Amino acid sequence: MNKSFLWPAVILLFFALPLVIDSNYLLSVLIVIGLYTIIVQGLGILMGYAGQVSFGHGGFFGLGGYAVAIMTTRYDWPPLLALLAAIILPGLIAAVIGRPTLKLRELYLALGTMGFGILIHTMFNEARELTGGPSGIAGIPYLSIGGLTFDNDLKFFYLVWVVVLLVLLGINNLIRSRMGRALRAVSESEHAAETAGIDTSQLKLKAFIFSALLAGLAGGLYAFYITFVSPAPFGFNISVQFVLMAVVGGLGTFLGPLLGAALVVLLGELLRWAIPLVIPGAGGEYEIIFFGLILVVLMIYRPEGLGSFGQIIKSPAAKTPAVPDAGLPERVEIN
């Protein structure tokens, strides 16, 4: 097949999948994969290009969900306006906490972002008048755009994956740009990037804000899909899973976030079904054990992540020539 037709063919086949397989369960799993892909795409920029790690993106994800829930149920905001708030609020908070947090290095940076995520999750539980506490907020209306209301799994599947496609295209353009090359330079050597005249602290902050915006977008869409939010889905565990998806998928790769999100979600669903057949009466602790073992094996034999299979289907950015006026060393390229 001509490579110029490969991507459109893959996309069309994927979007035709729900028309062939009539399964609400399958659609719900694919929707979750799509939502997580949006978040992990942002983490891919933050970790794979800016070289920064965050264990607090479950908090940004939750802020987006609660922004939609509060604005639509308490203040009767239109759904689209509430979704916009879900995107902006995490970005503003990331801008406030990002500059002092990103001055930390390695383990201290991980601990700092982890502390933020735990703080946000605690607020969801304790600020009962605002968030409903552990009981959460119900009665969130369906998202509607014009005369189209996304009130079933099929409609929401197409909405979420159109958003995923737009995010992928936007990030593809970003990593081909001057800013993308600068981010890669920061990841390779922060001191060399500073010597080349790059404002590394500002770049890392922009990457942090960008990743928070995407997490808020996914959180807002999640709230409209479930029509209910509670603190449980936004805890520390989900932040760890997001980082795991980014690493397993492959940092700095085009398809890595999508492949990582798909593997982690599908593996979790498979283990939830298979383990009780092997070990009757087994609980969630066995799922975690098997899940960890499988991922350890995967990382031993494929440490660069699933995105390394991109040699078969390459990102359009992979063959982009260097931009001569980017002000960076010639060795810095986009893979």
N, C-alpha and C positions, 0 to 999 in steps of 0.2 A: 504494500500500500504506500502511496506517495505520502511522505512525512507531513506535507502541508495539509493533508486531509485527516491525519491521525487524531489530533486533538479534537476537532469538531465531531468526528465519528465516535470517539470515546464518550464525549459529553452527551451526544444525542442518545446513545445506547443507555447511559446511566439515567437520563431523564425519562426514558421510556420504560424503565424497570417497574415502576409502580403500576403501569397500565397492563403489564404482563403478569405480575405476581400480586394477587389481591390479598394482602395481609396487613392489618393495622399494626401488628406487632413489629413486622419488618420495617414499616414506615416510621414507627416511633423510634426504633433503634437507629435508623438512618438520620432522623432528625437530630437526635442526641449527638451522633457523630458529627453532623454538620455544625451544630452549635459549639462543640468542643474544638472543632477545626478552626473556627473563627478566633477563639481565644489563643490556641496554640500557634496560629500564624503570627499573632502579635508577640508571643513569647519567642518565636523563632527569630524575629528581628532583634529583640532585646538580648537574647542569649547567644544566638548564632552570629550576629553581626556586631552588636555593641559590646558583646562579651560580658554581660551582666546577668546575674541569676536572680529570680524572684520566686519566693514561696508565699507571696501574698496575693496572687491573682484570684484566688477564691473569694477574697474580700471585694475586689473590683467587680467580679462576676455577681456577687450578692448585691452590691450597691446598685448595679443596673436593674436587677430584678425588683428590689425594694423601691427604687425610684418610680418604676412603672406602677407597682402596686399601690403606693401611697398617693401618687398624683391622680390615678384614675378612680380609686375608690373613695379617697378622702376629699379630693378637691375637684373631681369631675373634669379633669383635663381630657382633651381629645387624645385618642390613642397615639397618633403620630407625634403630637407634641410631648407626650409622656415618654415615648421612645427616644426622642431627641434629648430629653432630660437625662435619660438612662445612659446616654453616650457622654454627655457633657460632664455630669457629676463626677464619675470616676476620673475623667481627665483633669478636672480642676484639683481634685484631691491629690492625684499623682504629681501635679505641678507643685503643690505645696510641700509634700513630703519627699519628693524626688531629689531635690538638690542636696539636703543634708544626708539622706539615706544613701545616695549613690557615691558619696565620699568614702563610704566604707568599702572594704576589700574582702573578697573571698568569703570565709566563714562568717565574718561579721556582717557582710552584706546579706547573706542568706538568713542570719538570725534577725537582722533588722526588718527585712520584708516579712519574715515569718511572724514576728511580733505584731506587725501591722495587720496581717490577716487574722490573727487570733483576737486582736482588739476589736476589729470590725465584727467578727462573729459573736463576740461577747456582747457588743452593743445590740445586735439583732435580738439576742436573747433577753437582755435586761431592760431595754427601752420599750417597755410594754405599751405605753400610751401611743407611741409612734409606730412601732413595728408589730405590735400584737404579741410580742414575746415568743415563747416556744410554740404557741398556737398558730402564729403566722397571720397572714392576711388572705382572705378568700374573696370571691366575687369579682375578680379582675375581668374586665370585658375582653372580648376577642379583638384582635388587631384588625382594623379596616382601613383600606386605602381607596378613596373614592367610593365607588359602589361595591367594591369587592371586600367581603369579610372572610377572614381566614379562620373558619370555624370547624374545620376537620383536618385530619392528618394529611390527606392528599394535598390540600391547598397549602398547608404549612410546610410540607416537604419541598414543594417547588419554591416557596418564598425563601426558606432557609438556604437551599442550595443555589439559588440565584445570588443571594448575598455572599455565599462562600465563593462563587465564581468571580463576583465583582472584587472581593477582597484579594483573591489570588491574582487577578489582573492588575490591581493597584499595587500590590507588593512586587510583582514582576517588574512593573515600571519603576518602582522605587529602587530596587537593587541594581537596576541598569543605570540609574541616574548618578550625578555627582555626589549626592548625599549618600547613596548606597555604597559607593566606593570609599567614601570617607568613613562610613561605619565599619566596613571591612578592615580598613587600615587601623582603626581603634582596636578592633578585636585581635589583629595580628601583633601589634605593638603600640601601646598607648603613647610611649615616649617618642617613638619614631613619628607617629601621627602629629603629636604636638610640635615636633621639630619641623614638620612640613607645613605648619601654620594652621592646623585644624583645632578648633575649639572643642576639645574632647568632652569636657563636662557638659557643654550645651548639647552636643550630639547625643550623649547618653541620656540626658534628661528628655530630649525629644523622643527617643526610642521608648523610654519608660512611659511617657504620656501616651504615645501612639498605641502601645500594647494595652494600656488601661482603657483607652477608648474602645478598642475592639472587645475587651472583656465586658465592658458595660453594654455594648451593643448586643452581645450574646446573652447577657443576663436579662436585658429587656425583652428580647425575643423569647427567651425561656419562660418569663412570667406570662407573656401573652399566650404561649402554647399550653402551659399547665393551668393557667388562670388561678393559681394559688402559689404563694411563697411562704416558706418557713425557714428558720436558720439552718436546719439539718443539711441541705444540699450545698451549703457555702462554707463548710468548715475547713480545717487545716488539711484533711485528707484529700479533698478535691484539688487544693493547691499543689500538693505533692503529685497527684495524678497528672496535672497539667504539665509539670516539669518532666515527669516520666514520659509523657506522650511526645514532648519536644525532643528529648534525648533519644528515645527509641526510634522515632521517625528520622532523626538525623539533623543536627544543627546546621544551619546555613544551607539547607537544600530546599529546592522548590516544592517537591511533593512530600517532604518529610513530615510536616505537621498533619497533613491529611492522613498519611499512612500510619503515623503514630497514634492519632486519635482513633482511627478505625480499629487498629490492632488491640489497643487497650480496652475499648468498649466491647468489641466482639469477644475478646478473650474472657472478659468478666462475665458476659452473658453465657458463654459456653461452659465455664466452670460452674456457674450457678445451676446449670441444668445437669451437668455430667457428674459432679462430685456426689450428690445424693444417690446416684445409681451405683457408684463404686463403694461408697461408705454410707450406708443407710443411717439417717439421723444426724448426718454431719452438719455443722453450722458454718457460719461465715469465716471462722478462723482457719478452716481447711482451705477455703477459697484463697485466702491471702497467702498461705504456704505454697500451694500449687502455682498460683499466679507469680509469686516471687521466683520460684524455681525456673519456670518457663522463661521469664524475662532475663534471668541471669544467663541461661543458656544462649538466648538470643544475643545478648550483648557480648558474650564470649566469642561467638562465631561471626557476628556482624556488628563490631564495636562502632563503626561509623554510621550505623543506623540504616533503617529501611530505605531512606531517601537515596542511598548510594546506588540503588538499582536504577537511578535516573539515567544511567548509561543507555538503558533500553528506550526510555521515553524521556528525552532531555527537556529541561526548561528552555523556553525561547530565549531566556537571558544568557544561556550558557555560551552562546557564540557571539555575544555582544563585544565589539572591539572596545579597547580602552578609550576613555575620553581624554584627549590630550591636555585640556585646560583644567583638569581637576585638581592640580596642585599636589599630587600624591606620587610616591615612588612608583616606578614602572613595574615593579614586581607585584604590586597589589592588583589582583584580578578578581572578577566574580566567577565562581565555579558554577 
